[in-house]
Amino acid sequence: MIWFILAGLFIFLGIAVHKMKWYFLISGYNTMSKERKANVDTKGLGRMTGMYMYFLALIFAVMGALQWMGKPAVSVPIMMAIAAATVVFIMKAQKFNGNLVDENGKWKKGASKQLKIPIIILVITSIGVAILMYFSTQQSGIVASEEALKIGGMYGDTYEWAEMEQLSLIEELPEISMRTNGSAVGSQLKGHFKFENGEKAKLFVDKSVPPFISFVVNDKKTIFNLDTADETAMFYKMMEEKVQHE
């Protein structure tokens, strides 16, 4: 549902800038002095900004459709598409800025310096997203000690056997309605999610490799699995013994 809300929001923003001429919504333009604004082709910039907003709306609508159909999210290519579109938008949008380019479309002297900060921010953001997505796809370190189960990596925690309840091996995950604080890269789900039945859980799973181990500690559910079905089943038997002995 959240993806369709975002799609609707970006459609509205696109229409607001492109058709309604709410140019004050355009970042950068809204902070220019009156003199510098006079050198901007607002109609061309508004149209390009609108096209960019419509593209983002389409991307989010696709994400929503995939979730609604129960298909795995293709987060990596979608993030790459958004990053590429953002780079193209930032570079192409400059041709409408008469403060940076002359009437022949060539860069004015010193114009490149004004682009350094937004380009640096975009590069740093892209690198940060790439690093986050890389670690989101890595298997969480799962270790069983005498006293507790330890799940490492992002969103990881330590769960004592003595506090573990409702331990079970499930063949499929409940339908997910929302990712509240986590990552979903392909079939890899990590972090906090909400199910269609209203229940919340912290997931460390690869949806494509059932079964899954589910348990509750302090009224909070956690679900995880290992690299293969056999490994998950064997790990579950070991957990059963640990919990029964407590």
Secondary structure by P-SEA (a helix, b strand, c coil): caaaaaaaaaaaaaaaaacccccccccccccccaaaaaacaaaaaaaaaaaaaaaaaaaaaaaaaaaaaccccaaaaaaaaaaaaaaaaaaaacccccccccccccccccccccaaaaaaaaaaaaaaaaaaaaaaaccccccccccbbbbbcccbbbbbcccccbbbbbcccccccccccccccccccccbbbccccbbbbbbcccccccccccccccbbbbbccccaaaaaaaaaaaaaaaaac
